[in-house]
C-alpha cells in the first residue's frame, strides 16, 4: 500500500505508525518537512536491540537479496513490480523465522558486548 492510501486509511480511524531505529534518517530536512505536512504518520522510536526489529531487518535483507540486489530496474514501476512479486511469492509460501541461538548463547554475547563497551575510553 502506498503512503497516500495509508494516509487515507488513517483518516478513517485506522492509525498508521512508523517504527524506526534511532538513526539520523528522520532528521533530514525533506523528511521533517514531509512529516510536518502529514500528521497521520507519527514516528515511534525503538531501540535497535529489539529482537523483533532484528527479524524485520532480516526480512528486508531477504527482500534485497532475492528481489532487488542483482536486478536492473529501468523505472520505478519496474522496481515496484519486483518488490510486489517478491511479496506475493513470500505470502503464497511463507516460512517462519526461527531463532537458532539459545538464551545462554545470547547472554554470553551481551556480556562480551558490555565488556567491550566498558573498555572504550570516554
C-alpha atoms as one frame of an Amber mdcrd trajectory, in Angstrom:
protein
   0.000   0.000   0.000   1.379   3.414  -0.907   1.699   6.251   1.616  -1.251
   8.203   0.187  -3.526   5.175   0.656  -2.175   4.649   4.158  -2.852   8.277
   4.984  -6.459   7.981   3.766  -6.854   4.848   5.894  -5.522   6.667   8.956
  -8.072   9.452   8.472 -10.827   6.833   8.862  -9.799   5.910  12.394  -7.134
   3.357  11.475  -3.882   4.614  12.882  -0.637   4.415  10.970   2.686   4.499
  12.779   6.267   4.207  11.641   8.718   2.476  13.889  12.352   3.170  13.318
  15.675   2.824  14.967  17.381   5.910  16.370  19.487   6.689  13.285  19.517
  10.154  11.780  17.471   9.390   8.638  14.382  11.034  10.106  16.326  14.264
  10.765  16.844  15.044   7.074  15.223  18.372   6.188  12.996  16.878   3.475
  11.832  14.078   5.773  10.977  16.531   8.557   9.091  18.739   6.086   7.095
  15.781   4.745   6.260  14.554   8.245   5.131  18.037   9.315   2.655  18.034
   6.410   1.396  14.515   7.144   0.385  14.258  10.819  -1.180  10.842  10.195
   2.304   9.300  10.301   3.669   9.534  13.847   7.197   8.239  14.451   7.918
   5.838  17.288  11.493   5.391  18.431  12.579   1.860  19.207  15.925   0.532
  20.312  17.918  -1.295  17.661  18.379  -4.198  20.060  14.725  -5.261  19.863
  14.620  -8.862  18.790  11.582  -8.403  16.531  13.300  -5.489  14.799  16.169
  -7.825  14.008  13.672 -10.140  12.308  12.195  -7.251  10.328  15.685  -6.248
   9.212  16.337  -9.864   8.253  13.154  -9.889   6.170  14.276  -6.743   4.330
  17.705  -8.289   3.811  15.981 -11.252   2.170  13.940  -8.877   0.007  17.145
  -7.156  -1.060  18.990 -10.428  -1.695  16.192 -12.154  -3.589  14.411  -9.379
  -5.459  16.471  -6.217  -5.695  20.235  -6.555  -5.465  21.004  -8.222  -8.797
  18.089  -6.693 -10.656  18.215  -3.985 -13.280  15.290  -1.597 -12.991  14.798
   0.921 -15.768  11.978   2.668 -13.946  10.365   2.958 -10.541   7.366   0.873
 -11.712   9.810  -1.944 -12.635  11.297  -1.819  -9.132   7.847  -1.773  -7.546
   6.816  -4.769  -9.658   9.885  -6.716  -8.487   9.148  -5.910  -4.838   5.468
  -6.780  -5.190   6.399 -10.024  -6.953   8.615 -10.955  -4.021   5.845 -10.033
  -1.566   3.329 -12.192  -3.423   5.721 -15.156  -3.596   6.557 -14.752   0.097
   2.871 -14.547   1.050   1.980 -17.568  -1.098   4.638 -19.695   0.592   5.516
 -18.089   3.940   8.138 -19.502   6.263   8.773 -18.616   9.859  11.973 -17.083
  11.102  13.446 -19.410  13.681  15.794 -18.452  16.486  18.875 -20.633  16.437
  20.694 -19.182  19.438  19.925 -20.341  22.954  19.287 -17.868  25.751  22.691
 -18.725  27.229  24.457 -18.011  23.927  22.710 -14.657  23.674  23.654 -13.732
  27.249  27.306 -14.585  26.565  27.246 -12.182  23.599  25.569  -9.496  25.704
  28.251  -9.823  28.386  31.002  -9.712  25.764  29.467  -6.592  24.215  29.110
  -4.922  27.603  32.765  -5.588  28.402  33.806  -4.177  25.030  31.746  -1.042
  25.612  33.154  -0.581  29.106  36.669  -0.691  27.648  36.057   2.297  25.359
  37.531   5.458  26.854  35.068   8.323  27.185
